[in-house]
């Protein structure tokens, strides 16, 4: 999934990259970076910063790239199947219109 956020300078483009079952996060990041340099990166950037942050939910790769007359920031979220399932279950269990007290009681059961 790709989301364009042109007014958010932290990441103007956000991409969600769920991994297939059995694929390690390291392999997913390695694949992402090979595709970045193969076909996505500017040919002659004046500046490029690649930052990686890992957590139990996956890995975020943030890239800021600048060339003459153009710049863009990206957020690639690489998640494995377990992290994706957890996120789906968490989102399914909460709605912003839920009553917080009722939600807390359901969680405590």
N, C-alpha and C positions, 0 to 999 in steps of 0.2 A: 504494500500500500504506500502511495506517495501523497503527501500533503504539502501544498505550497503555502507558505506563510511570509509573503513579501514584506510585511511590516515588522516582522520579528527578526532583528539583526543577529540574534544568537544562533538561529538556524532558519534560513529562508526556505529550505526544503527539508522535510522530514520524511525518512523512508523507514518502514518497518520491514525487517528481513527475518521472518520465522524460518528456522532450520527444519529440514526433514528429520524424521525419526532416526536416531542413531548417529547423527552428524554432530561432532563436538563443536563447541563455540569457537575454539581456536581455528578449526578448519573453516568455519563460516567467515571469520574475520580475515583469514588468509585469502579466501576466495574473493571477498569484497575488495580487499586492497589490490589484488591482481586485476580485477575488473576496473577499479578506479584508475590505475595507471595505464591500463590497456586502452580504455575507450572513453572515460569520463573526465579525466583531469585536463586542465589547460596544457597545451604543448610547451609553452614558455612562461610559466607563472613568474611574476615578480616576487610573490610571497606565497607560501603554502604552509599551513599548520595542520598537523594531524594529531589529535588527542584521543586516547582510548581510556574509558572508565569501565571497570567491570564490577558487577554486583551479583547477588544470587539470582537475579532476574534476567541476566544476560550481560551483554556488552554494548555500550554506546560508543560509537566512533564519530567524533566531531571533526569536520574539516572546514577550514577557512581558506579560500583560495582567491588570489588577487592577480589580475593581469592589467595591462594598459587598457583603461577604459571600462573595466568590468571587474566585479567581485561577487562572490556568492559564499554562503555558509550552509553547511549540510549537517544533519543529524541522522546517522544510520543506527537503528536499534536492532541488534542481532540477538534473537532469543531462541532458546531451544524449546523443544516440545513441552517439557515439564513447566517451564516458566510461562509459556503461553497458556497452558491449561490452568495454572494457578490464577493468572490474570483474568481469564474468562470466568472462572468460578467466583472470583472476588467481585467482578463487575456484575455478574448475575445476582449476587446476594445483596446488592445495595442499589437504591434509587434515591436521587436527591429529594424526592417527595416523601420518602419514608419518614415515619416518626422515629426520632433517635432513641427514645425510650423503648419503643416496641422492637426496634432493631437490636438493641442491647439485650433485651430479654430473649429474643430468638437465638442470639449468639451464645448465651449462657446455658441454653438447654442442651 
